[in-house]
Amino acid sequence: MEQRRYKDTLLGLSAEQKKAFQLSDNTEHQVVWGVQFEQNQYQRPISKNIYDWRGTTGLNKDSFADATMLTAAVFIRDQIKWQDWTITPGVRYDRQQLSPTGDANIGGIQINENNSSELSPSLSVAYQFTPALNSYLNYSHGFRAPAYDKTYGYVPHLFNPLKPFIIIPNSELKQETSDNFELGSKYDDGKFSLYAAVFYSKFKDFIEQKMIGQAADKTHWLFQYQNLEGVKTYGFELSSAYQLTEALKLSGKLGLVDGKDGNGEPIRTLTPLEGNIKLGYTVEKITAFSRLNFAAAMPMDRTPKCYNLEVETPCATTGNWATLDLGASYQVSDNFTLYATMINAFNKEFIRYQDVAGIGDSSKSYSTEPGRYFNINANYQF
């Protein structure tokens, strides 16, 4: 019998202020600034009792190192409106300190303190062509500090008979930074709306899970979160809606993310062409919807490399799929609403690529999405 406990303690403080003012008759400013501070304490103990001919044997261990994480941030942003232009410069400073608070050895691996900090500027420029149409160009410098589970985690996955593996800690993991650009346009005349955007990101020390080889006894594989160089991602987002009648509204979304590392290899965090089309119905106290969800296939030339016994083997790919969701709600009173939803109405068997990215093709059968199921709930607001 195995018992896993998660004990997290969070103390935090945040403050934000806004100030609007005018420097001239046609220039408006809205300045936002603030600070954030958090202290997280993590514990992930495992208690295991083994019953056999010798009696009961107790075992206590940790799958993650006990740790304390301190994070702090300060930021300021100014939204400047001048004629038909909106210009928003900003800057943010982040700092994170992650320290082991107990045994600095997890799974036989020594772990150390992990610190990171970064100054992140941003700039957005938007132009209002008409009351219904605007376009914008955004730049932001991204920062992602190494997460607790990726830095101090020792996570066995030995239940998979085809490819047992363990994710081992990496306390030397560096912070991930990026330069991100987005060009987009929005149109909304009250009846028809359309949003389209393309984006491009260039990363430094991209954090990614990698296979690093077999254990010394050859019984399982070892994975670890590491930093990759030269990673670039790009893609697009598209959404639209049209009010067919006062009661009927048709809407849809579509998106795709592609990218490669510095060696020209695809990374795990990609998504195939994916989206949905939704027909909504609203009249008085009744709302209802039908939603078609779909995704294109993820072919082999967009998947990373996988290995089996140190031999390259096909990584998991996925095929085209589509599912239908149905739902309705009824507002019984001003405070009370009933909801009912049927997910995957035709009980379609499918696999989302995001759930199997980077694993062997022979292991993906463990990751099929749920079949048809129902949700019924009530919401009462006092």
Beta strands, then each sheet from edge to edge (+ up, - down):
strand 1: 2-4
strand 2: 7-24
strand 3: 27-43
strand 4: 45-52
strand 5: 55-62
strand 6: 67-82
strand 7: 85-100
strand 8: 105-106
strand 9: 109-110
strand 10: 114-128
strand 11: 133-144
strand 12: 155-157
strand 13: 165-168
strand 14: 176-188
strand 15: 192-204
strand 16: 206-214
strand 17: 221-228
strand 18: 232-243
strand 19: 248-260
strand 20: 271-283
strand 21: 286-295
strand 22: 306-308
strand 23: 311-313
strand 24: 321-331
strand 25: 336-343
strand 26: 373-380
sheet 1: 1+ 4- 5+
sheet 2: 2+ 3- 6+ 7- 10+ 11- 14+ 15- 18+ 19- 20+ 21- 24+ 25- 26+
sheet 3: 8+ 9-
sheet 4: 12+ 13- 17- 16+
sheet 5: 22+ 23-
end
